[in-house]
């Protein structure tokens, strides 16, 4: 492995069917007033809300509810959460939901006691809270697998007025202090959300994998995670209540983005930058926006990182390299990726998400072009990727 890196992960994680039993003991370590963040109310229909509330009441907590966290949390919702946290002197935030609720909770935790503009400081300027600023600790009860937000310090917020979606990875102070992962809690997630989560996991791994060509332990880990995800996703799509496959997907999501597979890697993340902008324009599920732009993006940059794309084809998809050029092997790997995406029912075009020629300008304007991975895109290349997706060139 080349280069130097720093690794730390402080989140305490409880996994399995009985994992919620640990919530009460964990809550003892934190203050009296708990802010309960959750989404559109599905946890009330599937019984998770009642289970969590029972634990909170048994722990004698003062509960401040903050429902309605949307799948792409908005700046307006963040500002509303900041007000609620301040007005109620919240001691602890409990996120019950998927990655969006976790992302949102971390943003509120970082912003509640910041006296300036949190959108500008934390998201536009990509700064962290000052060392002496008060932060609210966050705990997570996860109900959807995908983002890995339960074991990282990342947060993504959308300025819906200006159609700009941006993420920020805070420092380790904003890591969830604990996370509770019961795979059965994911069983009632709608099928499309499950599929979007599966590709979000795959994309997280690929964003870190497609960088560098050294003999890197992180790449071997990534390849194993991708192989496992491909296998278990096929089972879960056919039988969404297969506990083993859903548990494997949930655990893979955590390891895909808790910073382990990124150690000693330059990383890419351009697919996410494009996907965020598509999502800001269309409000489509995050994983679907990533799926819709990945193939055009990887076909464009493949020649710049050909050895890794060849390795991807051979080690992940078992492509036979005999009597083939490196490029042919690499292209066959991307063809295998496409076939798997189609097999599990992912959208492969931004037109399927509601994008059109009329929205391309806004998507381009809202896309941050990073100098990372194998190639820094030009503006023309970005437009070409979006047009290739729109016109279904690689389907």
C-alpha positions in Angstrom: 0.0 0.0 0.0 1.3 3.4 -1.0 0.9 6.7 0.9 0.0 7.5 4.5 -3.5 7.4 6.1 -5.3 7.8 9.4 -8.1 5.5 10.4 -10.5 5.7 13.3 -14.1 4.5 13.8 -15.6 5.2 17.2 -19.2 4.0 16.5 -20.4 1.2 18.8 -22.6 -1.1 16.6 -25.2 -3.7 17.6 -26.3 -6.1 14.9 -29.0 -8.7 14.7 -32.6 -9.6 15.5 -32.1 -8.7 19.2 -30.0 -5.6 18.7 -32.8 -3.1 19.9 -32.4 -4.6 23.3 -29.3 -2.6 23.7 -30.9 0.8 23.2 -32.1 1.3 26.8 -28.6 0.7 28.2 -27.0 3.0 25.7 -29.5 5.8 26.4 -28.4 5.9 30.1 -25.1 7.5 29.0 -26.8 10.6 27.6 -29.0 13.5 28.8 -32.7 13.7 29.6 -34.2 15.3 26.4 -34.1 13.2 23.3 -34.9 14.5 19.9 -36.5 11.7 17.8 -36.0 12.2 14.1 -37.8 10.0 11.6 -39.3 10.1 8.1 -42.8 10.0 6.7 -44.4 7.7 9.2 -43.6 4.2 7.9 -42.1 3.3 11.3 -45.5 3.9 12.8 -47.1 1.4 10.4 -44.5 -1.4 10.8 -44.3 -1.2 14.6 -40.7 0.1 14.9 -41.9 3.5 16.3 -43.8 1.8 19.2 -40.8 -0.4 20.0 -38.5 2.6 20.2 -40.9 4.7 22.1 -41.3 2.0 24.7 -37.6 2.0 25.3 -37.5 5.8 25.5 -40.3 5.9 28.1 -38.7 3.1 30.1 -35.5 5.2 30.2 -37.6 8.2 31.5 -36.6 10.4 28.6 -38.2 13.6 27.7 -39.1 13.0 24.0 -39.2 15.8 21.3 -40.5 14.3 18.1 -39.3 15.6 14.7 -41.1 13.6 11.9 -41.1 14.3 8.2 -37.4 13.9 7.3 -37.6 13.4 3.6 -35.5 11.1 1.4 -33.4 14.0 0.2 -33.3 16.2 3.4 -33.7 19.9 2.6 -32.1 23.0 3.9 -35.5 24.2 5.1 -35.9 21.0 7.1 -32.4 21.4 8.6 -33.2 24.9 9.7 -36.5 23.6 11.3 -34.6 20.9 13.1 -32.0 23.4 14.4 -34.8 25.5 15.8 -36.5 22.5 17.5 -33.2 21.4 19.1 -32.4 24.8 20.4 -35.9 25.6 21.7 -36.0 22.3 23.6 -32.4 22.2 24.8 -32.0 18.8 23.3 -29.3 16.6 24.9 -29.3 13.7 22.4 -30.6 13.0 18.9 -32.0 9.5 18.0 -32.3 8.9 14.3 -34.8 6.2 13.4 -34.9 5.5 9.7 -32.6 5.2 6.7 -29.5 7.0 5.7 -31.3 10.3 5.0 -32.5 10.5 8.5 -29.1 9.7 9.8 -27.5 12.3 7.5 -30.0 14.9 8.6 -29.5 14.1 12.3 -25.7 14.7 12.0 -26.3 18.0 10.3 -28.7 19.1 13.1 -26.2 17.9 15.7 -23.4 20.0 14.1 -25.5 23.1 13.5 -27.8 23.5 16.5 -25.3 25.4 18.6 -23.5 27.2 15.7 -24.4 30.9 15.6 -23.6 31.5 11.9 -24.9 30.1 8.7 -24.5 26.3 8.9 -25.3 25.8 5.2 -22.4 28.1 4.2 -19.9 26.9 6.8 -20.5 23.1 6.8 -21.7 22.5 3.2 -20.7 25.3 0.9 -17.3 25.9 2.6 -16.8 22.3 3.7 -15.6 23.3 7.2 -16.0 21.4 10.4 -17.4 22.8 13.7 -14.9 24.8 15.7 -13.0 22.7 18.4 -14.9 24.4 21.3 -18.4 24.3 19.7 -21.1 22.3 21.5 -22.2 19.3 19.5 -25.2 17.0 20.1 -24.4 13.3 20.2 -26.4 11.1 17.7 -27.5 7.5 17.9 -29.0 5.5 15.1 -31.7 2.8 14.7 -31.4 1.9 11.1 -34.3 0.8 9.0 -32.8 0.8 5.5 -29.5 -0.4 4.2 -27.5 1.7 1.7 -25.7 4.9 2.8 -23.5 3.5 5.6 -24.4 6.7 7.4 -24.8 4.6 10.6 -21.0 4.3 10.9 -19.6 7.4 9.2 -19.6 11.2 9.7 -21.2 12.0 6.3 -24.2 14.2 5.7 -26.0 15.2 2.5 -28.4 18.2 2.4 -30.3 19.7 -0.5 -31.0 23.4 -1.1 -34.3 22.8 -2.9 -34.8 26.5 -3.8 -31.5 26.6 -5.8 -31.6 22.8 -6.7 -28.2 22.2 -5.2 -27.4 19.0 -3.3 -24.1 18.7 -1.5 -22.5 16.4 1.0 -20.0 17.0 3.7 -18.0 14.4 5.7 -17.6 15.9 9.2 -14.8 15.0 11.5 -15.0 12.1 13.9 -16.9 14.1 16.5 -20.0 13.7 14.4 -19.8 9.9 14.1 -22.9 8.2 15.6 -22.1 7.2 19.1 -24.0 3.9 18.6 -25.9 2.2 15.8 -28.5 -0.5 16.1 -28.9 -2.7 13.0 -31.8 -5.2 12.9 -32.0 -6.7 9.4 -35.7 -7.4 9.9 -36.3 -3.6 10.2 -35.5 -3.4 6.5 -38.1 -6.0 5.4 -40.9 -3.4 5.0 -38.8 -1.0 2.9 -40.5 -0.6 -0.6 -38.9 -2.7 -3.3 -37.6 0.3 -5.2 -35.9 1.7 -2.1 -34.3 -1.6 -1.4 -32.9 -1.7 -5.0 -31.7 1.9 -4.7 -29.9 1.1 -1.5 -28.2 -1.9 -3.1 -26.7 0.2 -5.9 -25.8 3.0 -3.4 -23.7 0.3 -1.6 -22.1 -0.8 -4.9 -21.4 2.7 -5.9 -19.7 3.5 -2.6 -17.3 0.7 -3.1 -16.6 1.5 -6.8 -16.0 5.2 -6.0 -13.1 4.1 -3.7 -12.0 1.1 -5.8 -11.5 3.0 -9.1 -8.4 4.9 -8.1 -4.7 4.0 -8.0 -3.0 0.9 -9.4 -0.8 -0.2 -6.5 -1.2 -3.6 -4.8 -3.6 -2.3 -2.1 -5.2 -4.4 0.6 -8.2 -2.1 0.4 -8.9 -3.2 -3.1 -9.0 -6.9 -2.1 -11.5 -6.0 0.6 -13.6 -4.0 -1.9 -13.6 -6.9 -4.4 -14.9 -9.3 -1.7 -17.6 -6.8 -0.7 -18.7 -6.4 -4.3 -18.8 -10.1 -4.9 -20.9 -10.7 -1.8 -23.3 -7.8 -2.7 -23.9 -9.1 -6.2 -24.7 -12.6 -4.9 -26.9 -11.5 -2.0 -28.8 -8.9 -4.1 -30.0 -11.5 -6.5 -31.5 -13.5 -3.6 -33.0 -10.4 -1.9 -34.7 -9.2 -5.1 -36.4 -12.6 -5.5 -37.3 -12.9 -1.8 -37.1 -9.6 0.1 -37.8 -11.3 3.4 -34.8 -13.7 3.1 -33.1 -12.8 6.4 -29.6 -14.0 5.5 -29.4 -12.0 2.3 -30.9 -8.8 3.8 -28.5 -9.1 6.8 -25.5 -9.5 4.4 -26.6 -6.5 2.4 -27.0 -4.4 5.6 -23.6 -5.4 6.9 -22.0 -4.8 3.5 -23.5 -1.3 3.4 -21.8 -0.5 6.7 -18.4 -1.7 5.6 -18.7 -0.1 2.2 -18.6 3.4 3.7 -17.1 3.4 7.2 -13.8 4.5 5.7 -12.1 1.1 5.8 -12.1 0.4 2.1 -10.9 3.9 1.3 -7.6 3.5 3.3 -4.6 4.6 1.2 -6.9 5.3 -1.7 -7.1 8.6 -3.6 -10.8 7.8 -4.4 -13.1 9.2 -7.0 -16.6 10.3 -6.0 -17.5 11.9 -9.4 -20.5 9.6 -9.9 -21.9 10.9 -6.6 -21.3 14.5 -7.7 -23.3 13.9 -10.9 -25.9 11.8 -9.1 -26.4 14.5 -6.4 -27.2 17.1 -9.1 -29.5 14.7 -11.0 -31.3 14.1 -7.6 -31.6 17.9 -6.9 -33.4 18.3 -10.3 -35.6 15.2 -10.2 -35.9 14.2 -6.5 -35.3 10.6 -7.6 -33.9 8.1 -5.0 -30.2 8.6 -4.5 -29.2 5.1 -5.5 -31.2 5.4 -8.8 -29.4 8.6 -9.8 -26.1 6.9 -9.3 -27.2 3.9 -11.3 -28.4 6.1 -14.2 -25.0 7.8 -14.7 -22.5 5.1 -13.7 -22.2 3.3 -17.0 -21.6 6.4 -19.2 -19.1 7.7 -16.6 -17.1 4.5 -16.4 -17.1 4.0 -20.1 -15.6 7.5 -20.5 -12.9 7.2 -17.8 -12.1 3.5 -18.4 -9.1 4.2 -20.8 -7.5 6.4 -18.0 -7.5 3.6 -15.5 -7.5 0.5 -17.7 -5.5 -1.8 -15.5 -8.0 -1.4 -12.6 -11.0 -1.8 -14.9 -9.4 -5.0 -16.3 -8.9 -6.2 -12.7 -12.5 -5.4 -11.9 -13.7 -7.5 -14.8 -11.5 -10.5 -13.8 -11.7 -10.5 -10.0 -15.3 -9.3 -9.5 -17.1 -10.6 -12.6 -14.8 -13.6 -13.5 -14.2 -12.5 -17.0 -11.9 -14.8 -18.9 -9.0 -12.7 -20.3 -7.7 -15.4 -22.8 -7.2 -14.1 -26.3 -8.6 -10.7 -25.4 -7.0 -7.2 -25.2 -7.0 -5.4 -21.9 -9.7 -3.1 -23.3 -11.9 -6.0 -24.3 -11.7 -7.5 -20.9 -12.5 -4.2 -19.2 -15.4 -3.6 -21.5 -16.7 -7.1 -20.8 -16.6 -6.2 -17.1 -18.7 -3.1 -17.6 -21.1 -5.2 -19.7 -21.4 -7.6 -16.7 -22.1 -4.7 -14.4 -24.8 -3.5 -16.8 -26.4 -6.9 -17.0 -26.5 -7.2 -13.2 -28.0 -3.8 -12.9 -30.7 -4.8 -15.4 -31.3 -8.1 -13.6 -32.1 -6.5 -10.3 -34.2 -3.8 -11.9 -32.2 -0.6 -11.7 -32.9 2.4 -14.0 -30.1 3.0 -16.4 -31.1 6.3 -17.8 -31.8 9.7 -16.2 -34.8 10.0 -18.6 -36.4 7.2 -16.5 -36.0 9.5 -13.5 -37.7 12.5 -15.1 -34.7 14.3 -16.5 -34.9 15.7 -20.1 -32.9 17.9 -22.4 -34.5 20.9 -20.6 -33.0 19.8 -17.2 -29.5 19.1 -18.5 -28.3 22.7 -18.0 -29.4 22.7 -14.4 -27.7 19.3 -13.8 -24.4 20.5 -15.3 -24.6 23.7 -13.3 -25.1 21.8 -10.1 -22.4 19.2 -10.6 -19.1 19.6 -8.7 -16.2 18.4 -10.8 -13.6 16.8 -8.7 -9.9 16.4 -9.4 -9.8 12.8 -8.2 -9.9 9.3 -9.5 -8.3 8.6 -12.9 -9.5 11.6 -14.8 -10.8 15.1 -14.1 -13.8 15.7 -16.4 -14.1 18.6 -18.7 -17.4 20.4 -19.0 -18.0 18.9 -22.4 -17.3 15.4 -21.0 -19.9 15.9 -18.3 -22.4 17.0 -20.8 -21.6 13.9 -22.9 -22.1 11.6 -19.9 -25.5 13.1 -19.2 -26.5 12.9 -22.9 -25.3 9.3 -23.1 -27.5 8.5 -20.1 -30.5 10.4 -21.3 -30.3 8.7 -24.8 -29.7 5.3 -23.2 -26.4 4.7 -25.1 -25.1 1.9 -22.9 -28.4 0.0 -22.2 
